[in-house]
Amino acid sequence: MRSLSTDTMGDTTSALSRGGCESLHSSTTSSAEGLRMAQDFTHAPVLLDEVVALFSGVPSGVVIDATLGGAGHASRLLASRPDLGLMGLDRDAVARAAALTALAPFGARAVVIPSRFSVIAEVVAAGRAGDSPWPVLDGVPMGDRVVGILADLGVSSPQIDEENRGFSFSQDGPLDMRMDPSAGMTASELLDQIDEHSLISLLRDNGEDRHARRIARAILAQRPITTTAQLVEVIDRAVPRADRRRGHVASRVFQGLRIAVNDELGELDALLDASVTILSPAGRLVVISYHSGEDARVKHTMRRWAEGDCTCPPGMPCVCNSTTIGSLVGRRAVMATETEIARNPRARSARLRTFEADR
Ligand SMILES: C[S@@+](CC[C@H](N)C(=O)[O-])C[C@H]1O[C@@H](n2cnc3c(N)ncnc32)[C@H](O)[C@@H]1O
């Protein structure tokens, strides 16, 4: 059995052999259906002006969009800074196909790589070594400076809206939830294998404190659960009628399952660890989270980088030789304005944090 990381780098290499331009194809999506999904890809980028402003002062070089989606952020970034190149990563073939269309006007300044962002260090190393696509500006490969990394976490609107992907509790479809439908376990398979204790923890970690035990037991009793409608029905029957308000419980259960199926927290930890090894001086890491567990990880990690692991009493000069590697850009998370939320309700839970590497 190959490791996930070998699979991903295998994908990357095959993209290189096709000049970085992959065709829209995955093992579970027919070409025609995939093409239709890519053409229909509509996702409103969250905190777009804020992201563009945060990268407006970085030195010239390459920005990595670790969650390319339909390239809404990426294309505005490239339009705003003609001296930047872009390497975009996504593990969803439909998103990459949509991004390739959106990025076409920028030619060789943008490359699209099929990859999980947890292996970003390997992808960048391969690009810098010339073994994988790397942005080209005015006919010359851009230098190896990575001046920015953007991670707009979670799922895109088309992933949620397409019932066949199985992310949505409001539409019936196969209980899948994989961002990359060619790899890993589906949500249905995960539920087949999970034990009661782990399922309760998964539900609790996602805010479903009150009914976690009842829901977990109901799910285990009804296995196999193969469709989203079947899961919603099981949740509904497990939760008292008064608490079934507008799908809130189902939404937390679905979110918890999605995070587990895609190992989203493990992916985020690996991305954060790798980011500081990749960023060049004065480069910026911008992360947008939509879940309190993710935002807490981002906040604590960036604070540790900015403040070091200093053990000296607050207010006293540091004598413990703790080292810092950069600074926070703003102490608090940036949130969407009411105007943006009215236009795009998905922006309501967004929390954006930025770290700048030392100059
Ligand atoms: C919120 S959307 C990004 C939207 C994008 N910023 C735009 O403007 O269109 C998140 C994207 O990240 C991708 N994604 C999530 N986790 C990933 C991971 N670990 N590795 C690679 N891509 C990931 C998803 O497939 C999805 O397309």
The ligand as a Gaussian input file, in Angstrom:
#p B3LYP/6-31G(d) Opt

LIG

0 1
 C      -12.789000      27.716000       1.259000
 S      -12.252000      26.917000      -0.183000
 C      -11.088000      28.054000      -0.857000
 C      -11.702000      29.042000      -1.790000
 C      -10.694000      29.934000      -2.469000
 N       -9.980000      30.742000      -1.509000
 C      -11.351000      30.811000      -3.511000
 O      -11.171000      32.018000      -3.453000
 O      -12.042000      30.278000      -4.387000
 C      -11.197000      25.689000       0.452000
 C      -10.528000      24.835000      -0.613000
 O       -9.425000      24.195000       0.003000
 C       -9.361000      22.869000      -0.416000
 N       -8.732000      22.137000       0.674000
 C       -9.184000      21.975000       1.928000
 N       -8.312000      21.279000       2.664000
 C       -7.263000      21.003000       1.859000
 C       -6.021000      20.328000       2.055000
 N       -5.701000      19.794000       3.218000
 N       -5.154000      20.266000       1.019000
 C       -5.471000      20.830000      -0.187000
 N       -6.655000      21.462000      -0.432000
 C       -7.522000      21.563000       0.583000
 C      -10.791000      22.447000      -0.657000
 O      -10.843000      21.395000      -1.591000
 C      -11.401000      23.751000      -1.197000
 O      -11.363000      23.794000      -2.598000

